[in-house]
Amino acid sequence: MRSSKAVAAAFVVLGLCTALAVCDRSGKDGGDGAFEMYVSPNTIVPGAPCTWVTIHTDVAYRSVDLKSVSVDVDGNPVDVAHMFADSQGNIVVKLAFDDVVEAAGAGAATVSLTLVVNGTEMVASDTVTVKN
């Protein structure tokens, strides 16, 4: 009886670990460039009831010169509304949804994030779908 409970418990733990690994940004490529970045939502629908577009990175917040942070969408500068560290200590950048809609072209838009990290400028980008 004890061994069957231990085996069942092991399967539960294994299942939880597998689920966490699969759910951790599964299916996302991390964009292109010097660091990984993920844009959310990854589909922009003008007129949707959204407030923010959020950029998640794998760059430590404390290593970034916050005055250096800039974002452009299809080459058009977009004001950064907020920056903060996520639960893993990485920088998160928030943009006003309407600003992104205004800067984005139809079909797809490239969102680029520039940071200075420990004195080195780094750039990464990700492509989002834009539906009309």
N, C-alpha and C positions, 0 to 999 in steps of 0.2 A: 504494500500500500504506500509506504513512504517513497519508494523509488518511482512509482507512477506519478506521485505528486511532484517530485523533483523534476521528472522529465517534462511534465506539463508546465511547470514554472519556467523551465529552460526554454521551451517553445514560445511561451508568452514573451519572455525577455528578448529572444531572438526576433520574434515578430515585431516588437516595438522598435528595436534597433534598425531593422530593415525598413520599416515604415518611415522612420526619421531620416534615414539616408535617402530614400526615394523622394520624400517631400521637400528636401532641402534644395530648392530652386531647380527641381527636375525639369528637363526639357529646355532650359534657358542656356544660351551660349555664353553669356557674360560680356557680350559686345566685342569691340576691337580696340586695341591700343595697349597702353602701358599698364593698365589695371583692369579688373573686372568691374563692370557696372551693369545694372539692371534698371530699366525704366518701367514704372508702374503708374498708370495702366499702360500696357504695351500696344493698345489700340485706342487711338484718339478719335472721339466722335463729337464734332462740333455740336453744341447745343445740349450735350449730355449734362446731367446735374452733378458735375464734378467740381471740386474746389482746387485740388492739387494734382500735380504730376510730381512723382517722387523718384529720385535717383538714389539707388542703393549701391554702395561700393564695397570693395574689400580692402580699403585703405584706412589705416588707423587715424582717427580724428585728431589725436594729439600730435601727429606728425605733419599735419597740413597747416601751411600758412593761410589762415582763413581769409586774409585780404586778397589772396591770389585766386580765389575760387571764381570761375566764370563758366557760363553755359551759353551755347548757341544752338539754335535749331535751324537746320538747313542754311547755316552761315549767318543767321540773324541773331544778334545778342538778345538774351532773355534775362531779366532781373532775377536774382536769387532771392526768394522770399524768406527762407529759414534754412539753417544748418544745425545739425546736432549729431551726437554719437548714438548709434543704435545699441542694442543690448550686448553686442560683441565688441563695442568700442570703435566701430568703423563709421566714417562720415556718411551722413545722409543729407541730401540736398532737396529742398522742396521748391517748386516753381508754381506760380499761379496758372491754373489750367487755361484760363482765357488768354494769357500771354503766349503759351505754347501753341494754342489754336491759331492765334494771329500770325505767328512766325512760321508755322508748318505749311508745306505744300500739300497738294492733293496726292493721295495714293500711299506715299510713305514719306517719312521725315527722319533725318539723321540728327540725333541729339548728341552733342559733344560736350564733355566736361573737362575743363583744364584746372589743374591743381599744381601748386608748388609743394613738394614733399621733401623735407630735409634739404632744402636748397635746390632741388632739381625739378624743373617743370615737367609735368606728365599730362598726357592727353589720352582720353579714351572716348569711344562713341558707341552708340547703339541705335538701331533702326526701329522705329515704331510704325505701325500701320495707321493711316489717316483715312477715315471713312467720311464721305459727304452725305 
